[in-house]
């Protein structure tokens, strides 16, 4: 599959964009007219630079408002088109995108439109240019790809074809199956974009909220499947207008974009394999002209292997874990790290932090079928590799860096939930105290606003986690956007939180601000939260103090048994209930940017106590006040 | 008019919100349930604190999903309501908002609904509570205020009335005239919110994009006019869910909120005076029970009086102005400021800046009918006053501080466009060089994202500038939102720009970042731009260099006369044309955060060369690269 991207997806100058696209590994680019007009590079410079970078210049865009106009306007439009054709010849480009008219069209007549587009095709032919005509979703008269294709058939000129854009097709809910009936020679270009399902006017939706494939909710694998079945073999190019991407680091965004196409390619191949076309039993084995590359296989992680917290001074972390009931298992034989466990919940305390670094979540380990295959997959998806020094005879961890810079380690799971590497820790007490059994229930990570969508695609594509519908939680400093990514069995649950900008503590260094704008936490699940809480209290744990008003409201909402309500309040426990079960939980005080949560799930309760989150935010906010 | 605000409008804890509301001068507040539930203050504390702050506790909200339910659910809902009634008694509150059911209603029968609401009214009566029933715009069965009122009439209980919310009424385009027919005794509460006209689902629109009156596009004066005519005399309270306000400084937002109500009160009185009700010729003189306070009158400013630029080292500014053709008129007799003029365009260079402070726009002077009246108005609208030292016999400037901290001076205009205070400048050359005539055409100010809506209301209410439809301009670091505020004759044009977050230069101090995240400029209009540009070039002016590609595109778009096009390119002039006329302009290089623009308007051209703005952004971005 030939990969492409429109320069309008990225921030920066044309030169910066081209360099970033080359680094990310794109085959070609679409040049957005404005990027050229505003550039100090002349067309010949751009041509040379693209050749040096190994980038094809696949499409010049956009040319707007050509068809369905008065004769006077047609003349002016042809003049304007010819100027662009000449420019394209200097750039060495042969395909131009012409969008259906949104502004100046006054005549709704397919015969006239075809006539005017024929004149354009003729002129394009004289200059060796191919015109890809696209139906914009909000085109005045032409807004349906099938209509655009009918016009292509009417024009019937070798230099006139169509461009299929997933946004313009899927935002209008057009059926994508008829794509297969289009003559592949007449599909001059294919653009892809994903988007969240929003109910708003399609123009605003398109101009601000498009995202890369895998970051939204469109059925893009199906769209691409139909395109492949049509026999199309040209570029598959991203055209994504997104307010955030336009403000973000250009190289990061280009890599995110490339990852989305690699993932889409795999998903499209899967869709084709799983969806034989009607009346064609052999279709699932049929080879199509477009070659779709495959990735190393992935399956959902079986669970968390460990969580790692890092600090310069680790005393507070050790104290908190001890009070929660974790046992100190010893120090690593060669590294300055400690292992603490509570049943199968393993927490590593890493002492190798920078001077004065406050406690923070640094790494997460996941149990996977094959760390090597999972790591190969992640690397093909352009995840940055994390290198860790290992000694001979120590377990090698395959590590990659998540978009928020948390280190993700791919570990060999075991049927009994143990981890072989724990034997590398040897200097702890002979018989660690047998505490309550626990597992890591979920981990809540703060995401920088520039990389939220990127993180969703990262965990979807590299770890096969499934994004759930997102929630918005009120806090005293603004709404917190909360996105759960989890496995189908709930064994791994990751909560990505997008915190309000103002929560960035101003006294911190810029580097730290980018990473930790918000408190993060690790939650452990136990069988009996009340007894866990009592034991922790007896050990002196500092609980997050829940206001009395909360318990009054709880009572008003749930009509709880008075003794139970009193226990909740006595121990600062929070409570939630829905049709599937009950949820009890409590929070510890925060050290650095990290705190811990203990939860008990009763019945099939599958949530996170969302109605209680505002209480936690408010109390933590109050404590953080000067 | 009794002013109120819901705590959900503001950031912070309940305590912080209450304090900010008291400082801003609100009569009362609505307590949003979650703000109490998450607070460590018990109800008695809240009651005492409100009394100490002089704040009425006017409404407890919200109580959701009561009506149209099964008998089982009704029982649970009544139990929940009673708990809240008891809580309200501890708070000393007597009115509760009950919203029409959006989630749990299963029975669509007004008879049953009235029956269930009667039970609620009865219970409320027992606790001395009044229930204000409100139709949410997205209520499952009840979403129209007239429908809610019919239910109030059916229930017919002294403790049961309705709440009118402008958002829920205007977002659905319900006719507001029938409000007048509602029995005033049955209107228990009125909530107001404005909003930009967006085409999206009404729930998202409501939860994220509401703004304070005067910051959106709803016809609120008319809404309030009908409410006043109905005979309502209770609180008029803001209920605004806005993602930005929830992240902003609580005291600033509370003042912005209060300003919006003061302004709305004036606009409502005006609407009533101008819109006699049908068949009632005396209505415009009729007094309604609700007293509407009036503000000192304002009319549009006649023009810019001056612009002031401030720097520690002013050499670069002096050089630029000199090269543009400005004449140095001398220094002020007592202050360290210089006056530079070009015709009626006056620029003050202020040398009293902090050490190492880069050049920046510091102040703007506007010609008004009466500086004292305008200043009184601004102060009643809670604009912060700027104090400047003056000597005896010097002109006293009435100054206020705009939301972006630009100082705004209200000056006595003169019929011939001169300014009396220029006589205080006396040590310049005896006969300043007679340059070309010029006026300040427009000033472009960068706005911090937290205070953009606040700025629109500020200039609307204090200076009678009219907001125009906003534009979004692409730049290499993201979209720039551009909002023109102008007088009807175009004599004063102010462009408020909301720049992408990433444009904040990281090396600057936080205080400066908040103010100057983006380049700002002053534009001067001349009669003959080509000759002005030639003279400036001869004086060595550093023009912003416009790429050659721009002129090729210009030619493709406009088919310009070759000699004219060559002149434009030779002098780095930009060009635009529309049905009303033509626009020529050029930019200078930037010093500190400020640059200058020279424009020539031909015919009735009323814009700002918007198609050229991306070129400017791209070139400036490129120059600012390390």
HADDOCK unambig.tbl for C-alpha pairs under 7 A between the chains (distance, minus, plus):
assign (segid A and resid 11 and name CA) (segid B and resid 476 and name CA) 5.17 0.50 0.50
assign (segid A and resid 11 and name CA) (segid B and resid 477 and name CA) 5.38 0.50 0.50
assign (segid A and resid 11 and name CA) (segid B and resid 478 and name CA) 6.61 0.50 0.50
assign (segid A and resid 12 and name CA) (segid B and resid 476 and name CA) 4.32 0.50 0.50
assign (segid A and resid 12 and name CA) (segid B and resid 477 and name CA) 5.95 0.50 0.50
assign (segid A and resid 13 and name CA) (segid B and resid 476 and name CA) 5.89 0.50 0.50
assign (segid A and resid 13 and name CA) (segid B and resid 618 and name CA) 6.90 0.50 0.50
assign (segid A and resid 36 and name CA) (segid B and resid 549 and name CA) 6.96 0.50 0.50
assign (segid A and resid 37 and name CA) (segid B and resid 549 and name CA) 4.91 0.50 0.50
assign (segid A and resid 37 and name CA) (segid B and resid 550 and name CA) 4.92 0.50 0.50
assign (segid A and resid 37 and name CA) (segid B and resid 553 and name CA) 6.81 0.50 0.50
assign (segid A and resid 38 and name CA) (segid B and resid 547 and name CA) 6.43 0.50 0.50
assign (segid A and resid 38 and name CA) (segid B and resid 550 and name CA) 6.45 0.50 0.50
assign (segid A and resid 38 and name CA) (segid B and resid 614 and name CA) 6.96 0.50 0.50
assign (segid A and resid 38 and name CA) (segid B and resid 615 and name CA) 4.70 0.50 0.50
assign (segid A and resid 38 and name CA) (segid B and resid 618 and name CA) 6.00 0.50 0.50
assign (segid A and resid 39 and name CA) (segid B and resid 547 and name CA) 6.21 0.50 0.50
assign (segid A and resid 40 and name CA) (segid B and resid 547 and name CA) 4.88 0.50 0.50
assign (segid A and resid 42 and name CA) (segid B and resid 549 and name CA) 6.61 0.50 0.50
assign (segid A and resid 80 and name CA) (segid B and resid 556 and name CA) 4.88 0.50 0.50
assign (segid A and resid 80 and name CA) (segid B and resid 557 and name CA) 6.17 0.50 0.50
assign (segid A and resid 83 and name CA) (segid B and resid 556 and name CA) 5.79 0.50 0.50
assign (segid A and resid 199 and name CA) (segid B and resid 200 and name CA) 5.31 0.50 0.50
assign (segid A and resid 199 and name CA) (segid B and resid 201 and name CA) 5.46 0.50 0.50
assign (segid A and resid 200 and name CA) (segid B and resid 199 and name CA) 5.30 0.50 0.50
assign (segid A and resid 200 and name CA) (segid B and resid 200 and name CA) 3.66 0.50 0.50
assign (segid A and resid 200 and name CA) (segid B and resid 201 and name CA) 6.33 0.50 0.50
assign (segid A and resid 201 and name CA) (segid B and resid 199 and name CA) 5.44 0.50 0.50
assign (segid A and resid 201 and name CA) (segid B and resid 200 and name CA) 6.35 0.50 0.50
assign (segid A and resid 243 and name CA) (segid B and resid 478 and name CA) 6.53 0.50 0.50
assign (segid A and resid 243 and name CA) (segid B and resid 479 and name CA) 6.69 0.50 0.50
assign (segid A and resid 246 and name CA) (segid B and resid 477 and name CA) 6.09 0.50 0.50
assign (segid A and resid 246 and name CA) (segid B and resid 478 and name CA) 4.62 0.50 0.50
assign (segid A and resid 247 and name CA) (segid B and resid 477 and name CA) 4.89 0.50 0.50
assign (segid A and resid 247 and name CA) (segid B and resid 478 and name CA) 4.65 0.50 0.50
assign (segid A and resid 247 and name CA) (segid B and resid 500 and name CA) 6.66 0.50 0.50
assign (segid A and resid 247 and name CA) (segid B and resid 502 and name CA) 6.11 0.50 0.50
assign (segid A and resid 476 and name CA) (segid B and resid 11 and name CA) 5.16 0.50 0.50
assign (segid A and resid 476 and name CA) (segid B and resid 12 and name CA) 4.32 0.50 0.50
assign (segid A and resid 476 and name CA) (segid B and resid 13 and name CA) 5.89 0.50 0.50
assign (segid A and resid 477 and name CA) (segid B and resid 11 and name CA) 5.38 0.50 0.50
assign (segid A and resid 477 and name CA) (segid B and resid 12 and name CA) 5.96 0.50 0.50
assign (segid A and resid 477 and name CA) (segid B and resid 246 and name CA) 6.09 0.50 0.50
assign (segid A and resid 477 and name CA) (segid B and resid 247 and name CA) 4.89 0.50 0.50
assign (segid A and resid 478 and name CA) (segid B and resid 11 and name CA) 6.60 0.50 0.50
assign (segid A and resid 478 and name CA) (segid B and resid 243 and name CA) 6.55 0.50 0.50
assign (segid A and resid 478 and name CA) (segid B and resid 246 and name CA) 4.62 0.50 0.50
assign (segid A and resid 478 and name CA) (segid B and resid 247 and name CA) 4.67 0.50 0.50
assign (segid A and resid 479 and name CA) (segid B and resid 243 and name CA) 6.69 0.50 0.50
assign (segid A and resid 500 and name CA) (segid B and resid 247 and name CA) 6.66 0.50 0.50
assign (segid A and resid 502 and name CA) (segid B and resid 247 and name CA) 6.04 0.50 0.50
assign (segid A and resid 547 and name CA) (segid B and resid 38 and name CA) 6.41 0.50 0.50
assign (segid A and resid 547 and name CA) (segid B and resid 39 and name CA) 6.16 0.50 0.50
assign (segid A and resid 547 and name CA) (segid B and resid 40 and name CA) 4.86 0.50 0.50
assign (segid A and resid 549 and name CA) (segid B and resid 36 and name CA) 6.93 0.50 0.50
assign (segid A and resid 549 and name CA) (segid B and resid 37 and name CA) 4.92 0.50 0.50
assign (segid A and resid 549 and name CA) (segid B and resid 42 and name CA) 6.59 0.50 0.50
assign (segid A and resid 550 and name CA) (segid B and resid 37 and name CA) 4.90 0.50 0.50
assign (segid A and resid 550 and name CA) (segid B and resid 38 and name CA) 6.45 0.50 0.50
assign (segid A and resid 553 and name CA) (segid B and resid 37 and name CA) 6.82 0.50 0.50
assign (segid A and resid 556 and name CA) (segid B and resid 80 and name CA) 4.80 0.50 0.50
assign (segid A and resid 556 and name CA) (segid B and resid 83 and name CA) 5.75 0.50 0.50
assign (segid A and resid 557 and name CA) (segid B and resid 80 and name CA) 6.09 0.50 0.50
assign (segid A and resid 614 and name CA) (segid B and resid 38 and name CA) 6.97 0.50 0.50
assign (segid A and resid 615 and name CA) (segid B and resid 38 and name CA) 4.71 0.50 0.50
assign (segid A and resid 618 and name CA) (segid B and resid 13 and name CA) 6.89 0.50 0.50
assign (segid A and resid 618 and name CA) (segid B and resid 38 and name CA) 6.00 0.50 0.50
